[in-house]
Structure formats: C-alpha cells, structure tokens
Amino acid sequence: MTIKQISIFLENKPGQLAGICRALAQADINIATLSLADTADFGIVRMIVDDHVKGCEVLAAAGFAVRETDVVMATVPNRPGGMAELMAKLDAAGADIEYSYAYALGDGDKAILVFRFKDNALGEAALSAN
C-alpha cells in the first residue's frame, strides 16, 4: 500500500529533532515511526505520522524544510525470516530499494516495513502479487 511520508531536512546541530517532535506534539500529531540519517552538515528525518498534510503545514510553519514523499508499506510476520521472505520476492521482481525502515506493531506479532523504491509501482506490484 502506498502511503505518504514526511521528509525533513535539518542542520546537524543539537535540538533539531526535539524541535520537530515538539512542534508535532503541540499540534496533536502522532508519529508512528521515523528514521534519521545524518552527514557532517545535515540530517534527513523520514517519518510516518497520523496526519501528513497537517504535519507538513505545522513543520513548515515552524521553519523546517519539509517534503512529502510516496512510500510503500508492507506487513510481515515479526519472526526470524519474515523480512528475508519478503526481500526474496522483491529481488525476484527486480524491485530496486532506495531505502527502508521498519517498526513492530502492537503485541509484536507483525512488523511494518516502509520502502522507497526506485519505481514504487513495481515494488508495490511485487508486494501485492505475493
């Protein structure tokens, strides 16, 4: 399933991630998951929130550089080999993954994988076929 992700570009300095979290909390926006990648000068926070439209508005108003991106979400059993099985199917379909991150659901029996594919339609088709 294709969903919206928020990407935020940050200066690599203390307090930046706290500022994002604070702005979203004050707007009553829940963060389901996030990933943070950094370099020497900047970082990229990628997150799934419960209201991506409002989240983008709130973060832009707070002075953050924000962008919406389509990503593909898949659910797998949260057990050894759950992700390996899914990756074999994606590999067989030729799906080129740009990046991915994951989180466990509720009682931990399922995991959510978030993918950005070079071709999201191909990735989503491979996941839907299996």
N, CA, C and O of each residue as an XYZ file, in Angstrom:
520
protein
N       0.842     -1.172      0.000
C       0.000      0.000      0.000
C       0.892      1.242      0.000
O       1.851      1.323      0.767
N       0.576      2.192     -0.851
C       1.315      3.449     -0.907
C       0.774      4.407      0.153
O      -0.436      4.586      0.290
N       1.685      5.009      0.889
C       1.330      5.990      1.916
C       2.244      7.205      1.771
O       3.220      7.178      1.021
N       1.916      8.257      2.493
C       2.720      9.490      2.462
C       3.704      9.503      3.629
O       3.366      9.169      4.764
N       4.909      9.892      3.314
C       5.967     10.064      4.297
C       6.354     11.537      4.301
O       6.309     12.205      3.268
N       6.728     12.027      5.455
C       7.257     13.384      5.562
C       8.773     13.285      5.690
O       9.284     12.527      6.514
N       9.486     14.049      4.876
C      10.942     14.143      4.981
C      11.279     15.554      5.423
O      10.773     16.525      4.860
N      12.134     15.669      6.431
C      12.528     16.962      6.968
C      14.047     17.059      6.893
O      14.757     16.160      7.345
N      14.535     18.141      6.327
C      15.970     18.377      6.225
C      16.393     19.288      7.368
O      15.807     20.349      7.583
N      17.420     18.860      8.098
C      17.847     19.558      9.313
C      19.316     19.908      9.283
O      20.130     19.208      8.681
N      19.639     20.999      9.939
C      21.041     21.265     10.239
C      21.479     20.226     11.265
O      20.706     19.842     12.143
N      22.710     19.782     11.147
C      23.222     18.791     12.081
C      23.740     19.512     13.325
O      24.939     19.744     13.483
N      22.784     19.862     14.213
C      23.141     20.515     15.463
C      22.134     20.098     16.538
O      21.010     19.714     16.217
N      22.527     20.170     17.796
C      21.659     19.720     18.885
C      20.304     20.430     18.897
O      20.211     21.619     18.591
N      19.275     19.694     19.248
C      17.948     20.256     19.440
C      17.032     20.203     18.231
O      15.837     20.470     18.359
N      17.557     19.868     17.066
C      16.739     19.877     15.852
C      15.627     18.816     15.886
O      14.475     19.120     15.579
N      15.963     17.595     16.252
C      14.953     16.537     16.314
C      13.929     16.833     17.407
O      12.738     16.573     17.235
N      14.391     17.370     18.515
C      13.469     17.748     19.599
C      12.482     18.809     19.115
O      11.310     18.779     19.488
N      12.946     19.742     18.291
C      12.067     20.778     17.757
C      10.969     20.203     16.876
O       9.823     20.647     16.937
N      11.313     19.224     16.063
C      10.312     18.556     15.220
C       9.276     17.857     16.091
O       8.071     18.022     15.900
N       9.760     17.080     17.041
C       8.853     16.326     17.925
C       7.951     17.263     18.723
O       6.761     16.993     18.887
N       8.505     18.344     19.210
C       7.733     19.317     19.992
C       6.636     19.963     19.139
O       5.491     20.075     19.576
N       6.991     20.385     17.928
C       6.014     21.024     17.038
C       4.863     20.079     16.714
O       3.703     20.491     16.717
N       5.171     18.828     16.437
C       4.118     17.860     16.131
C       3.270     17.559     17.357
O       2.048     17.455     17.251
N       3.896     17.418     18.509
C       3.152     17.140     19.746
C       2.191     18.280     20.072
O       1.047     18.038     20.457
N       2.649     19.511     19.922
C       1.790     20.662     20.214
C       0.597     20.740     19.263
O      -0.433     21.319     19.606
N       0.733     20.162     18.073
C      -0.363     20.139     17.096
C      -1.174     18.843     17.200
O      -2.057     18.595     16.379
N      -0.877     18.022     18.204
C      -1.585     16.757     18.448
C      -1.448     15.790     17.261
O      -2.405     15.116     16.879
N      -0.246     15.741     16.694
C       0.052     14.826     15.593
C       0.930     13.712     16.129
O       1.972     13.965     16.735
N       0.503     12.472     15.901
C       1.220     11.305     16.395
C       2.227     10.806     15.367
O       1.917     10.701     14.180
N       3.427     10.501     15.830
C       4.474      9.923     14.989
C       4.390      8.407     15.127
O       4.555      7.872     16.223
N       4.131      7.708     14.012
C       4.080      6.247     14.040
C       5.485      5.661     14.011
O       5.781      4.713     14.739
N       6.347      6.220     13.177
C       7.721      5.759     13.073
C       8.567      6.844     12.418
O       8.052      7.724     11.729
N       9.870      6.763     12.646
C      10.774      7.689     11.969
C      12.131      7.052     11.788
O      12.499      6.093     12.467
N      12.856      7.617     10.855
C      14.220      7.215     10.566
C      15.036      8.498     10.468
O      14.567      9.496      9.922
N      16.241      8.471     10.991
C      17.117      9.639     10.938
C      18.444      9.221     10.320
O      19.092      8.288     10.795
N      18.844      9.911      9.264
C      20.146      9.699      8.636
C      20.877     11.028      8.674
O      20.270     12.080      8.477
N      22.182     10.986      8.925
C      22.902     12.251      9.001
C      24.207     12.206      8.230
O      24.745     11.143      7.921
N      24.694     13.396      7.933
C      26.028     13.602      7.382
C      26.692     14.623      8.296
O      26.148     14.970      9.345
N      27.838     15.092      7.908
C      28.540     16.061      8.756
C      27.755     17.360      8.913
O      27.812     17.987      9.971
N      27.020     17.777      7.875
C      26.377     19.085      7.889
C      24.860     19.071      8.057
O      24.289     20.048      8.542
N      24.205     17.997      7.670
C      22.748     17.978      7.741
C      22.238     16.575      8.016
O      22.980     15.597      7.921
N      20.973     16.493      8.354
C      20.312     15.219      8.564
C      18.992     15.199      7.817
O      18.437     16.242      7.472
N      18.505     14.005      7.576
C      17.189     13.826      6.966
C      16.378     12.937      7.899
O      16.756     11.804      8.196
N      15.250     13.483      8.353
C      14.311     12.710      9.151
C      13.195     12.291      8.212
O      12.605     13.122      7.521
N      12.912     11.008      8.192
C      11.786     10.485      7.416
C      10.804      9.917      8.415
O      11.187      9.139      9.289
N       9.532     10.296      8.297
C       8.567      9.833      9.284
C       7.193      9.607      8.683
O       6.810     10.200      7.674
N       6.473      8.721      9.350
C       5.065      8.484      9.054
C       4.297      9.030     10.254
O       4.572      8.668     11.398
N       3.336      9.902      9.980
C       2.521     10.497     11.043
C       1.047     10.238     10.744
O       0.697      9.813      9.643
N       0.192     10.494     11.721
C      -1.231     10.204     11.532
C      -1.963     11.237     10.685
O      -3.094     10.986     10.267
N      -1.355     12.392     10.418
C      -1.958     13.397      9.545
C      -0.817     14.093      8.798
O      -0.288     15.103      9.261
N      -0.445     13.544      7.642
C       0.727     14.068      6.924
C       0.507     15.485      6.386
O       1.459     16.262      6.309
N      -0.711     15.830      6.018
C      -0.978     17.176      5.497
C      -0.760     18.209      6.604
O      -0.019     19.176      6.425
N      -1.409     17.995      7.739
C      -1.252     18.908      8.867
C       0.199     18.898      9.367
O       0.738     19.939      9.741
N       0.821     17.719      9.371
C       2.210     17.613      9.807
C       3.142     18.477      8.971
O       4.003     19.171      9.510
N       2.969     18.434      7.653
C       3.787     19.270      6.766
C       3.550     20.748      7.029
O       4.493     21.536      7.078
N       2.289     21.119      7.199
C       1.958     22.525      7.463
C       2.587     23.005      8.765
O       3.182     24.082      8.814
N       2.454     22.211      9.809
C       2.990     22.578     11.132
C       4.503     22.713     11.079
O       5.060     23.683     11.594
N       5.172     21.741     10.456
C       6.635     21.782     10.406
C       7.147     22.920      9.527
O       8.140     23.563      9.867
N       6.485     23.175      8.409
C       6.886     24.305      7.556
C       6.703     25.621      8.300
O       7.553     26.506      8.211
N       5.595     25.759      9.036
C       5.348     26.978      9.815
C       6.385     27.156     10.918
O       6.682     28.280     11.321
N       6.935     26.045     11.406
C       7.971     26.103     12.443
C       9.360     26.349     11.855
O      10.344     26.410     12.593
N       9.443     26.490     10.529
C      10.709     26.832      9.894
C      11.519     25.669      9.367
O      12.675     25.850      8.984
N      10.943     24.478      9.339
C      11.670     23.316      8.838
C      11.451     23.151      7.337
O      10.382     23.477      6.823
N      12.458     22.647      6.641
C      12.345     22.317      5.218
C      11.708     20.937      5.122
O      12.304     19.940      5.530
N      10.498     20.886      4.583
C       9.682     19.669      4.599
C       9.299     19.274      3.177
O       9.087     20.125      2.313
N       9.215     17.956      2.952
C       8.762     17.433      1.668
C       7.949     16.168      1.898
O       8.293     15.356      2.756
N       6.883     15.996      1.144
C       6.089     14.765      1.169
C       6.623     13.812      0.122
O       7.005     14.231     -0.970
N       6.650     12.531      0.451
C       7.127     11.510     -0.466
C       6.188     10.318     -0.398
O       5.700      9.969      0.677
N       5.932      9.693     -1.536
C       5.195      8.436     -1.542
C       6.147      7.305     -1.202
O       7.234      7.198     -1.770
N       5.729      6.466     -0.272
C       6.471      5.262      0.089
C       5.492      4.097      0.089
O       4.277      4.294      0.064
N       6.022      2.896      0.116
C       5.200      1.692      0.094
C       5.359      0.970      1.423
O       6.470      0.777      1.916
N       4.235      0.579      1.987
C       4.218     -0.093      3.286
C       3.820     -1.550      3.087
O       2.928     -1.859      2.296
N       4.483     -2.430      3.805
C       4.157     -3.858      3.776
C       4.168     -4.398      5.198
O       4.925     -3.926      6.046
N       3.324     -5.388      5.452
C       3.267     -6.046      6.754
C       3.841     -7.446      6.611
O       3.521     -8.173      5.671
N       4.699     -7.814      7.564
C       5.284     -9.160      7.578
C       5.184     -9.736      8.979
O       5.045     -8.992      9.950
N       5.254    -11.066      9.093
C       5.308    -11.662     10.433
C       6.585    -11.207     11.143
O       7.656    -11.183     10.537
N       6.476    -10.854     12.400
C       7.625    -10.413     13.182
C       8.287    -11.642     13.791
O       8.105    -11.956     14.967
N       9.056    -12.323     12.958
C       9.751    -13.546     13.357
C      11.006    -13.680     12.495
O      11.109    -13.026     11.457
N      11.946    -14.504     12.900
C      13.129    -14.705     12.066
C      12.730    -15.181     10.662
O      11.969    -16.138     10.518
N      13.236    -14.521      9.659
C      12.953    -14.882      8.275
C      11.797    -14.139      7.642
O      11.619    -14.205      6.426
N      10.991    -13.420      8.448
C       9.845    -12.696      7.892
C      10.261    -11.689      6.830
O       9.657    -11.627      5.760
N      11.268    -10.918      7.114
C      11.733     -9.919      6.147
C      12.494    -10.588      5.009
O      12.402    -10.143      3.865
N      13.240    -11.644      5.300
C      14.009    -12.331      4.261
C      13.091    -12.886      3.177
O      13.425    -12.826      1.993
N      11.945    -13.421      3.568
C      10.984    -13.951      2.594
C      10.464    -12.842      1.688
O      10.370    -13.014      0.473
N      10.131    -11.715      2.282
C       9.637    -10.580      1.504
C      10.719    -10.052      0.569
O      10.441     -9.728     -0.586
N      11.946     -9.967      1.063
C      13.047     -9.450      0.248
C      13.320    -10.359     -0.944
O      13.664     -9.871     -2.021
N      13.174    -11.673     -0.774
C      13.367    -12.604     -1.891
C      12.347    -12.325     -2.991
O      12.689    -12.377     -4.172
N      11.111    -12.031     -2.625
C      10.066    -11.726     -3.609
C      10.362    -10.408     -4.326
O      10.190    -10.301     -5.541
N      10.802     -9.419     -3.572
C      11.151     -8.133     -4.187
C      12.343     -8.289     -5.128
O      12.373     -7.702     -6.209
N      13.318     -9.081     -4.709
C      14.500     -9.319     -5.529
C      14.113    -10.026     -6.827
O      14.595     -9.668     -7.902
N      13.242    -11.029     -6.723
C      12.805    -11.772     -7.910
C      12.071    -10.861     -8.898
O      12.133    -11.080    -10.108
N      11.384     -9.853     -8.392
C      10.644     -8.921     -9.245
C      11.540     -7.804     -9.792
O      11.108     -7.023    -10.640
N      12.770     -7.728     -9.315
C      13.679     -6.679     -9.769
C      13.414     -5.329     -9.139
O      13.779     -4.302     -9.711
N      12.783     -5.306     -7.966
C      12.481     -4.050     -7.275
C      13.764     -3.479     -6.675
O      14.445     -4.140     -5.891
N      14.078     -2.255     -7.053
C      15.289     -1.571     -6.591
C      14.928     -0.678     -5.406
O      14.206      0.306     -5.569
N      15.425     -1.014     -4.219
C      15.098     -0.297     -2.988
C      16.085      0.855     -2.789
O      17.299      0.652     -2.765
N      15.541      2.066     -2.646
C      16.384      3.219     -2.341
C      16.688      3.280     -0.852
O      17.829      3.526     -0.460
N      15.658      3.056     -0.007
C      15.840      2.975      1.433
C      14.634      2.300      2.052
O      13.585      2.154      1.424
N      14.809      1.889      3.304
C      13.734      1.212      4.015
C      13.940      1.391      5.510
O      15.063      1.598      5.971
N      12.851      1.310      6.265
C      12.907      1.253      7.713
C      11.701      0.473      8.193
O      10.772      0.234      7.421
N      11.699      0.072      9.456
C      10.656     -0.836      9.935
C      10.289     -0.531     11.378
O      11.021      0.146     12.101
N       9.122     -1.056     11.779
C       8.703     -0.995     13.164
C       7.741     -2.130     13.457
O       7.058     -2.617     12.556
N       7.682     -2.555     14.717
C       6.785     -3.635     15.134
C       5.442     -3.053     15.550
O       5.366     -1.927     16.041
N       4.396     -3.825     15.350
C       3.041     -3.417     15.706
C       2.622     -3.997     17.043
O       3.005     -5.113     17.394
N       1.845     -3.247     17.776
C       1.159     -3.702     18.993
C       1.871     -4.753     19.805
O       2.894     -4.479     20.433
N       1.327     -5.971     19.795
C       1.880     -7.037     20.623
C       3.135     -7.656     20.020
O       3.705     -8.578     20.603
N       3.570     -7.172     18.877
C       4.839     -7.601     18.305
C       4.763     -8.773     17.353
O       5.810     -9.269     16.934
N       3.560     -9.253     16.981
C       3.497    -10.397     16.073
C       3.596     -9.988     14.604
O       3.800    -10.842     13.741
N       3.455     -8.709     14.311
C       3.583     -8.187     12.948
C       4.581     -7.034     12.948
O       4.739     -6.326     13.942
N       5.243     -6.866     11.818
C       6.147     -5.738     11.620
C       5.726     -5.008     10.354
O       5.263     -5.623      9.393
N       5.888     -3.705     10.363
C       5.613     -2.865      9.201
C       6.947     -2.478      8.588
O       7.847     -1.999      9.279
N       7.064     -2.687      7.300
C       8.244     -2.265      6.552
C       7.843     -1.119      5.647
O       6.825     -1.197      4.959
N       8.622     -0.068      5.642
C       8.388      1.088      4.792
C       9.507      1.117      3.761
O      10.686      1.073      4.112
N       9.130      1.190      2.484
C      10.100      1.178      1.387
C       9.935      2.396      0.499
O       8.821      2.858      0.250
N      11.041      2.899      0.034
C      11.062      3.829     -1.084
C      11.815      3.085     -2.179
O      13.005      2.798     -2.055
N      11.093      2.779     -3.255
C      11.678      2.069     -4.379
C      12.065      3.052     -5.473
O      11.504      4.144     -5.562
N      13.012      2.669     -6.294
C      13.314      3.473     -7.473
C      12.048      3.599     -8.324
O      11.801      4.642     -8.929
N      11.243      2.521     -8.364
C       9.959      2.503     -9.059
C       8.928      1.966     -8.061
O       8.770      0.754     -7.915
N       8.227      2.880     -7.373
C       7.266      2.467     -6.348
C       6.173      1.563     -6.913
O       5.729      0.644     -6.224
N       5.732      1.798     -8.138
C       4.681      0.970     -8.734
C       5.148     -0.479     -8.885
O       4.389     -1.407     -8.605
N       6.377     -0.674     -9.319
C       6.936     -2.022     -9.452
C       7.035     -2.691     -8.080
O       6.650     -3.848     -7.915
N       7.555     -1.952     -7.101
C       7.668     -2.506     -5.744
C       6.322     -2.881     -5.174
O       6.165     -3.957     -4.596
N       5.347     -2.004     -5.331
C       4.003     -2.280     -4.808
C       3.364     -3.466     -5.519
O       2.691     -4.278     -4.885
N       3.568     -3.575     -6.835
C       3.024     -4.714     -7.586
C       3.649     -6.027     -7.106
O       2.957     -7.036     -6.968
N       4.951     -6.008     -6.854
C       5.616     -7.215     -6.360
C       5.082     -7.623     -4.996
O       4.911     -8.811     -4.722
N       4.818     -6.643     -4.143
C       4.278     -6.940     -2.814
C       2.826     -7.421     -2.904
O       2.431     -8.329     -2.173
N       2.039     -6.824     -3.784
C       0.632     -7.206     -3.928
C       0.477     -8.599     -4.526
O      -0.471     -9.313     -4.200
N       1.391     -8.986     -5.388
C       1.315    -10.299     -6.037
C       1.646    -11.425     -5.071
O       1.361    -12.591     -5.345
N       2.239    -11.080     -3.956
C       2.663    -12.119     -3.006
C       1.974    -11.892     -1.682
O       2.186    -12.652     -0.737
